[in-house]
């Protein structure tokens, strides 16, 4: 299948691209950064999903909205408005089979930078709106909401023993997901799944569920 993926050069996005390529799909990556993947079925377009003219890409069967920024002053513009621009351009056509949004556990918990949490919360509402509209094409629309993920974006806390212990104390299964694990989820939700739509899946090792009963 033909996959359009934003934010394909680093972290979760790169892991998703590699997963789909390894499974024989073709991937068109959109990212402000240079490509970091060399593969005969991978093509790369340098673009800012909010402020650049989006290229014409026809017949996308899977659209994965992964591109995002954190505490940048542009979180609403990029994470929410940019994602809406991408989706409105590529999702609503006869070939589409699945749309996926990479949101965040903070969309539910609110425990993040304010504009970041708001931008990801907006994605959950928009995902459901998209589900209503792509259903007419027989397509699904869902989101993944990772908690902490082991990527370079989070090195600041991963490499700090004190902060890392505080985080693990708030995590039911004391670990974070890898980017490759999120990629596996992305593949399942968009390729294997045929019946789930308008749903958000939180992948946070139980951080949201953590509760201590004090007596």
C-alpha positions in Angstrom: 0.0 0.0 0.0 1.0 3.6 -0.5 1.6 5.4 2.9 1.9 9.1 3.4 3.8 9.8 6.6 4.6 13.2 8.2 7.6 13.6 10.5 9.5 10.7 8.9 13.1 11.7 9.6 13.4 11.0 13.3 12.1 9.2 16.3 8.7 7.6 16.1 8.1 8.7 12.5 11.3 7.2 11.3 10.5 3.9 13.1 7.1 3.8 11.4 8.6 4.4 8.0 11.1 1.6 8.5 8.3 -0.8 9.7 6.1 -0.2 6.7 9.1 -0.4 4.2 10.2 -3.7 5.9 6.6 -5.0 5.3 6.8 -4.2 1.6 4.8 -0.9 1.5 5.8 2.3 -0.3 6.3 5.4 1.9 6.2 9.1 1.0 7.7 11.0 3.9 7.1 14.7 4.6 9.5 16.4 7.0 11.3 19.7 7.5 14.5 17.7 8.0 16.5 15.9 5.4 15.8 12.3 4.8 17.5 9.7 7.0 16.2 6.6 5.1 17.5 5.2 1.8 15.2 2.6 0.3 13.8 2.0 -3.2 10.3 2.4 -1.9 10.9 5.5 0.1 10.5 9.1 -1.3 11.1 12.2 0.7 9.6 15.7 0.5 11.0 18.6 2.6 8.0 20.6 3.8 6.6 22.4 6.9 3.1 21.0 7.3 1.9 24.3 8.6 3.6 27.0 6.5 4.7 25.3 3.3 2.7 24.5 0.2 1.8 20.9 0.5 2.8 18.8 -2.5 0.2 17.0 -4.6 0.3 13.3 -3.7 -2.4 11.1 -5.2 -3.9 7.8 -4.1 -2.7 7.7 -0.5 -4.1 4.5 1.0 -2.8 5.1 4.5 -2.1 8.6 6.0 -0.1 8.8 9.2 0.0 12.2 10.9 3.1 12.0 13.1 4.9 15.4 12.7 4.9 17.6 15.7 6.8 20.0 18.0 6.9 20.4 21.7 7.0 23.6 23.8 8.0 25.5 20.6 5.7 28.4 20.5 4.2 26.8 17.4 2.5 23.7 19.0 -1.0 24.7 18.0 0.0 25.7 14.5 2.1 22.6 13.7 0.6 19.8 15.8 -3.1 20.7 15.2 -3.5 23.2 12.3 -0.7 21.6 10.2 -2.1 18.1 10.8 -5.6 19.4 9.7 -4.1 20.8 6.5 -2.4 17.5 5.7 -5.5 15.4 6.4 -7.9 17.6 4.5 -5.5 17.4 1.5 -4.8 13.7 1.4 -7.4 11.7 3.3 -10.7 12.3 1.5 -10.4 10.3 -1.7 -11.4 6.9 -3.0 -8.2 5.1 -2.3 -7.9 5.9 1.4 -8.2 3.0 3.8 -6.9 4.3 7.1 -5.9 7.6 8.8 -3.8 7.6 11.9 -2.9 10.4 14.3 0.0 10.2 16.7 -1.3 12.1 19.6 -0.1 11.9 23.2 -1.2 10.6 26.6 -1.2 14.2 27.6 -4.2 14.7 25.4 -6.1 12.8 28.1 -4.2 13.6 31.2 -3.3 17.3 30.5 0.1 16.6 32.1 2.4 18.4 29.7 3.3 21.9 28.4 0.0 23.7 28.1 -0.1 24.4 24.4 1.3 20.9 23.6 -1.4 19.2 25.7 -4.0 21.4 24.0 -2.8 20.7 20.5 -2.9 16.9 21.1 -6.3 17.1 22.8 -7.5 18.9 19.7 -6.2 16.0 17.6 -8.4 13.5 19.4 -11.5 15.6 18.6 -10.4 16.1 15.0 -9.7 12.3 14.7 -13.3 11.5 15.6 -14.5 14.1 13.1 -12.3 12.5 10.4 -13.7 9.1 11.3 -17.2 10.3 10.6 -16.2 11.5 7.1 -13.8 8.8 5.9 -16.3 6.1 6.8 -18.0 6.9 3.5 -14.9 5.5 1.8 -14.9 2.4 4.0 -11.8 3.8 5.9 -10.9 4.0 9.5 -9.6 6.9 11.6 -7.9 6.3 14.9 -5.1 7.8 17.1 -2.3 6.5 19.2 -1.4 8.4 22.4 2.1 7.4 23.6 3.3 8.3 27.0 7.1 8.4 27.4 9.0 7.1 24.5 12.7 6.4 24.3 13.8 8.9 21.7 16.4 11.7 21.5 13.6 14.2 22.1 13.4 13.0 25.7 17.2 12.7 26.4 17.0 15.5 28.9 15.0 13.4 31.4 16.2 9.9 30.3 19.8 10.8 31.1 19.0 12.5 34.5 18.9 9.8 37.2 16.9 11.9 39.6 14.2 12.9 37.1 14.1 9.4 35.6 13.4 7.9 39.1 10.6 10.4 39.6 9.1 9.4 36.2 9.4 5.7 36.9 7.7 6.1 40.3 4.7 7.4 38.5 4.6 4.6 35.9 2.8 1.4 36.6 5.1 -0.8 34.5 8.4 1.1 35.2 9.7 1.6 31.7 9.0 3.6 28.5 8.1 2.3 25.1 10.5 2.2 22.2 9.8 4.0 18.9 9.7 0.6 17.3 6.9 -0.6 19.6 4.8 2.5 18.6 5.6 1.6 15.0 4.2 -1.9 15.6 1.0 -0.4 17.0 0.8 2.0 14.0 1.0 -0.9 11.6 -1.6 -2.9 13.4 -4.1 -0.1 13.6 -3.8 0.9 10.0 -3.2 -2.4 8.2 -4.4 -5.3 10.3 -7.4 -3.5 11.9 -10.5 -3.3 9.7 -13.2 -2.6 12.2 -12.0 -0.2 14.9 -12.5 3.5 14.2 -12.9 6.8 16.1 -10.8 5.4 18.9 -7.7 6.5 20.8 -5.2 4.0 22.2 -3.1 5.1 25.2 0.3 3.4 25.3 2.0 4.7 28.5 2.9 1.7 30.6 0.1 2.5 32.9 1.1 6.0 33.9 -2.4 7.3 33.6 -3.7 4.4 35.7 -1.1 4.9 38.5 -2.9 5.4 41.8 -1.7 5.1 45.4 -4.2 4.3 48.1 -3.0 5.8 51.3 -4.7 4.7 54.6 
